[in-house]
């Protein structure tokens, strides 16, 4: 995945936060997303939730937009950077667990077809699911027709089927526009 495909939105509601906070968050999030296509972006917020001598003054919320399910973490702590580090550690664990869950192979069905659709490049999705169809035939079908066919024939869930349908349509359009 290219670095331009990944974005991080920040909502910092605490004055005088150093650039270290955003740099640390963005660096770690980009590392979690590198070499994978399942994470497309994230949002990080920092807010002061209490005044005075309370033990939890700050709250960090991180949402990672990950296919097929987004992941959110909310951590409270005494210092912004410490709270960020704790939130990133918990987030990394949740992302690993999610990836392991979708990477497990079900020996009875030959694999987790839903995660297969997300882990393949668009050309691999096309080769796997279009099964040699002419690009013109594909473009004569609607997105819903393609997705419905993938749900019935390949056993994909609705979200994975529409994702795969979008990839198939994109490749078919590229192939139709290529000079012969």
BELVENHU-V590578 format. One record per residue. N is the residue number from 1. RES is the residue in one small letter. NEAR is the number of other C-alpha atoms within 12 Angstrom. D_FIRST is the distance of its C-alpha to the first C-alpha in whole Angstrom. Layout:
# BELVENHU-V590578
n->N res->RES near->NEAR d_first->D_FIRST
n->N res->RES near->NEAR d_first->D_FIRST
This chain:
# BELVENHU-V590578
n->1 res->x near->21 d_first->0
n->2 res->x near->16 d_first->4
n->3 res->x near->21 d_first->7
n->4 res->x near->12 d_first->8
n->5 res->x near->18 d_first->7
n->6 res->x near->28 d_first->8
n->7 res->x near->24 d_first->12
n->8 res->x near->29 d_first->15
n->9 res->x near->22 d_first->18
n->10 res->x near->24 d_first->21
n->11 res->x near->22 d_first->25
n->12 res->x near->24 d_first->27
n->13 res->x near->18 d_first->31
n->14 res->x near->21 d_first->32
n->15 res->x near->12 d_first->34
n->16 res->x near->12 d_first->33
n->17 res->x near->20 d_first->30
n->18 res->x near->14 d_first->29
n->19 res->x near->16 d_first->25
n->20 res->x near->17 d_first->25
n->21 res->x near->28 d_first->24
n->22 res->x near->28 d_first->21
n->23 res->x near->18 d_first->20
n->24 res->x near->23 d_first->20
n->25 res->x near->40 d_first->19
n->26 res->x near->30 d_first->16
n->27 res->x near->21 d_first->15
n->28 res->x near->26 d_first->15
n->29 res->x near->37 d_first->13
n->30 res->x near->30 d_first->10
n->31 res->x near->21 d_first->11
n->32 res->x near->32 d_first->11
n->33 res->x near->32 d_first->8
n->34 res->x near->21 d_first->6
n->35 res->x near->18 d_first->6
n->36 res->x near->25 d_first->6
n->37 res->x near->28 d_first->6
n->38 res->x near->36 d_first->9
n->39 res->x near->35 d_first->9
n->40 res->x near->32 d_first->9
n->41 res->x near->33 d_first->11
n->42 res->x near->33 d_first->15
n->43 res->x near->30 d_first->18
n->44 res->x near->36 d_first->21
n->45 res->x near->33 d_first->24
n->46 res->x near->35 d_first->27
n->47 res->x near->30 d_first->31
n->48 res->x near->29 d_first->34
n->49 res->x near->22 d_first->36
n->50 res->x near->17 d_first->39
n->51 res->x near->12 d_first->42
n->52 res->x near->11 d_first->44
n->53 res->x near->10 d_first->44
n->54 res->x near->14 d_first->42
n->55 res->x near->16 d_first->40
n->56 res->x near->21 d_first->37
n->57 res->x near->23 d_first->36
n->58 res->x near->32 d_first->33
n->59 res->x near->33 d_first->30
n->60 res->x near->41 d_first->26
n->61 res->x near->35 d_first->24
n->62 res->x near->41 d_first->21
n->63 res->x near->34 d_first->19
n->64 res->x near->39 d_first->15
n->65 res->x near->28 d_first->14
n->66 res->x near->31 d_first->13
n->67 res->x near->27 d_first->14
n->68 res->x near->30 d_first->16
n->69 res->x near->23 d_first->18
n->70 res->x near->22 d_first->18
n->71 res->x near->31 d_first->19
n->72 res->x near->25 d_first->22
n->73 res->x near->30 d_first->23
n->74 res->x near->27 d_first->27
n->75 res->x near->33 d_first->28
n->76 res->x near->29 d_first->32
n->77 res->x near->26 d_first->33
n->78 res->x near->25 d_first->35
n->79 res->x near->26 d_first->33
n->80 res->x near->36 d_first->30
n->81 res->x near->26 d_first->28
n->82 res->x near->24 d_first->29
n->83 res->x near->32 d_first->28
n->84 res->x near->36 d_first->25
n->85 res->x near->32 d_first->25
n->86 res->x near->25 d_first->26
n->87 res->x near->35 d_first->24
n->88 res->x near->36 d_first->21
n->89 res->x near->22 d_first->22
n->90 res->x near->23 d_first->23
n->91 res->x near->33 d_first->20
n->92 res->x near->27 d_first->18
n->93 res->x near->18 d_first->21
n->94 res->x near->24 d_first->20
n->95 res->x near->32 d_first->17
n->96 res->x near->19 d_first->18
n->97 res->x near->15 d_first->21
n->98 res->x near->23 d_first->19
n->99 res->x near->30 d_first->16
n->100 res->x near->14 d_first->19
n->101 res->x near->18 d_first->21
n->102 res->x near->25 d_first->19
n->103 res->x near->20 d_first->18
n->104 res->x near->19 d_first->22
n->105 res->x near->17 d_first->24
n->106 res->x near->14 d_first->27
n->107 res->x near->9 d_first->29
n->108 res->x near->8 d_first->31
n->109 res->x near->13 d_first->29
n->110 res->x near->13 d_first->27
n->111 res->x near->19 d_first->24
n->112 res->x near->25 d_first->22
n->113 res->x near->32 d_first->21
n->114 res->x near->34 d_first->19
n->115 res->x near->33 d_first->17
n->116 res->x near->33 d_first->16
n->117 res->x near->42 d_first->15
n->118 res->x near->35 d_first->12
n->119 res->x near->29 d_first->11
n->120 res->x near->26 d_first->12
n->121 res->x near->24 d_first->10
n->122 res->x near->27 d_first->12
n->123 res->x near->26 d_first->14
n->124 res->x near->20 d_first->15
n->125 res->x near->34 d_first->16
n->126 res->x near->32 d_first->18
n->127 res->x near->22 d_first->20
n->128 res->x near->22 d_first->20
n->129 res->x near->35 d_first->22
n->130 res->x near->32 d_first->23
n->131 res->x near->18 d_first->25
n->132 res->x near->17 d_first->26
n->133 res->x near->21 d_first->27
n->134 res->x near->20 d_first->28
n->135 res->x near->24 d_first->25
n->136 res->x near->19 d_first->28
n->137 res->x near->20 d_first->29
n->138 res->x near->31 d_first->26
n->139 res->x near->25 d_first->26
n->140 res->x near->16 d_first->30
n->141 res->x near->21 d_first->29
n->142 res->x near->17 d_first->28
n->143 res->x near->23 d_first->24
n->144 res->x near->22 d_first->27
n->145 res->x near->22 d_first->28
n->146 res->x near->33 d_first->25
n->147 res->x near->32 d_first->24
n->148 res->x near->24 d_first->28
n->149 res->x near->24 d_first->28
n->150 res->x near->33 d_first->25
n->151 res->x near->25 d_first->26
n->152 res->x near->14 d_first->30
n->153 res->x near->17 d_first->29
n->154 res->x near->28 d_first->26
n->155 res->x near->24 d_first->26
n->156 res->x near->30 d_first->23
n->157 res->x near->26 d_first->24
n->158 res->x near->25 d_first->24
n->159 res->x near->24 d_first->21
n->160 res->x near->33 d_first->19
n->161 res->x near->34 d_first->21
n->162 res->x near->28 d_first->20
n->163 res->x near->36 d_first->16
n->164 res->x near->42 d_first->17
n->165 res->x near->38 d_first->20
n->166 res->x near->33 d_first->17
n->167 res->x near->32 d_first->15
n->168 res->x near->41 d_first->18
n->169 res->x near->36 d_first->20
n->170 res->x near->24 d_first->17
n->171 res->x near->29 d_first->17
n->172 res->x near->29 d_first->21
n->173 res->x near->22 d_first->21
n->174 res->x near->18 d_first->19
n->175 res->x near->21 d_first->22
n->176 res->x near->17 d_first->25
n->177 res->x near->12 d_first->24
n->178 res->x near->10 d_first->24
n->179 res->x near->6 d_first->27
n->180 res->x near->5 d_first->29
